[in-house]
Amino acid sequence: MIITIRDLGDVVIFDIEGEIQRSGHKEPNLHQAVKSQLDSGRRKILLNLENVGFIDSYGVGEILASYTSTQNLGGKIKLAGISKKLGLAFKITWLDRVFEVFDDEAAALQSFAKP
């Protein structure tokens, strides 16, 4: 998994590429990356999953932990670009009822502007 972090106004966008899963390799930890942004005062987080091909239970846990940390600090975390395959994983775990999910980044960014 490769995580690229960029800012667009007051929103921090995490462009995630590859597979979100536990592996034996030393890879970046999504939850730690989100917490780092939260620690610096950022409260609007967008996870762009457009280039994620696979997620396992570990990956779902990372996203859920990121959600919990963000919510606990009064922030918002949203998801964009989920494929049908990933959407199924979120539906099975009922996380599609927890997260705000958008088809694309532009729609997700617009939603942050709404109260």
C-alpha positions as CSV (number, residue, x, y, z in Angstrom):
1,M,0.0,0.0,0.0
2,I,1.2,3.4,-0.9
3,I,-0.3,6.5,0.9
4,T,0.1,9.9,-0.6
5,I,-1.1,12.8,1.5
6,R,-2.2,16.1,0.1
7,D,-4.0,19.2,1.3
8,L,-6.9,20.9,-0.5
9,G,-8.0,23.8,1.6
10,D,-8.8,22.5,5.0
11,V,-9.3,18.9,3.8
12,V,-6.5,16.4,4.1
13,I,-6.7,13.8,1.2
14,F,-5.2,10.4,1.6
15,D,-4.7,8.9,-1.9
16,I,-4.3,5.2,-1.2
17,E,-2.9,2.8,-3.8
18,G,-2.6,-1.0,-3.7
19,E,-4.0,-3.3,-1.1
20,I,-5.0,-2.4,2.4
21,Q,-4.0,-5.6,4.3
22,R,-1.7,-6.9,6.9
23,S,1.6,-8.0,5.4
24,G,5.0,-9.1,6.6
25,H,6.6,-6.1,5.1
26,K,7.1,-2.8,6.9
27,E,4.4,-0.7,5.3
28,P,2.8,2.6,6.3
29,N,0.0,2.3,8.7
30,L,-3.1,4.1,7.6
31,H,-4.4,4.7,11.2
32,Q,-1.1,6.2,12.3
33,A,-1.0,8.5,9.2
34,V,-4.5,9.7,10.0
35,K,-3.7,10.2,13.7
36,S,-0.6,12.2,12.7
37,Q,-2.8,14.6,10.8
38,L,-5.3,14.8,13.7
39,D,-2.4,15.5,16.1
40,S,-1.5,18.5,13.9
41,G,-5.0,19.9,14.2
42,R,-6.5,18.7,10.9
43,R,-10.2,17.5,11.3
44,K,-11.4,17.0,7.8
45,I,-10.1,13.7,6.3
46,L,-10.9,12.2,2.9
47,L,-9.7,8.7,2.1
48,N,-9.5,8.3,-1.7
49,L,-9.8,4.6,-2.3
50,E,-10.0,4.8,-6.1
51,N,-6.7,2.9,-6.6
52,V,-7.3,0.2,-3.9
53,G,-7.8,-3.2,-5.4
54,F,-8.2,-5.3,-2.2
55,I,-9.0,-4.8,1.5
56,D,-8.9,-7.5,4.2
57,S,-10.3,-7.4,7.8
58,Y,-7.1,-5.7,8.9
59,G,-7.6,-3.0,6.4
60,V,-11.2,-2.5,7.4
61,G,-10.0,-2.3,11.0
62,E,-7.5,0.4,10.0
63,I,-10.2,2.5,8.4
64,L,-12.6,2.0,11.3
65,A,-9.9,3.0,13.8
66,S,-9.2,6.1,11.7
67,Y,-13.0,6.9,11.8
68,T,-13.1,6.4,15.6
69,S,-10.1,8.6,16.2
70,T,-11.4,11.3,13.9
71,Q,-14.9,11.3,15.5
72,N,-13.5,11.4,19.0
73,L,-11.8,14.7,18.2
74,G,-14.9,16.2,16.5
75,G,-13.7,15.7,13.0
76,K,-15.2,14.1,9.9
77,I,-13.8,11.3,7.8
78,K,-15.3,10.4,4.4
79,L,-14.5,7.9,1.7
80,A,-14.4,8.3,-2.1
81,G,-13.8,6.2,-5.1
82,I,-14.8,2.8,-3.7
83,S,-15.0,0.0,-6.3
84,K,-17.9,-2.4,-6.4
85,K,-15.6,-5.1,-4.9
86,L,-14.6,-2.8,-1.9
87,G,-18.2,-1.7,-1.6
88,L,-19.2,-5.3,-1.0
89,A,-16.7,-5.5,1.9
90,F,-18.2,-2.4,3.4
91,K,-21.7,-3.7,2.9
92,I,-21.0,-7.0,4.5
93,T,-19.5,-5.3,7.6
94,W,-22.3,-2.7,7.6
95,L,-19.7,0.0,7.5
96,D,-21.6,1.5,4.5
97,R,-24.0,2.7,7.1
98,V,-21.2,4.3,9.2
99,F,-19.2,6.1,6.6
100,E,-20.2,8.8,4.1
101,V,-19.2,7.3,0.8
102,F,-19.0,9.3,-2.4
103,D,-18.4,8.1,-6.0
104,D,-15.6,10.6,-6.6
105,E,-13.3,13.1,-4.8
106,A,-15.1,16.2,-6.1
107,A,-18.5,15.1,-4.6
108,A,-16.8,14.3,-1.3
109,L,-15.0,17.6,-1.1
110,Q,-18.2,19.5,-1.8
111,S,-19.9,17.6,1.1
112,F,-17.3,19.0,3.6
113,A,-18.5,22.5,2.8
114,K,-22.1,21.7,3.9
115,P,-23.0,22.1,7.5
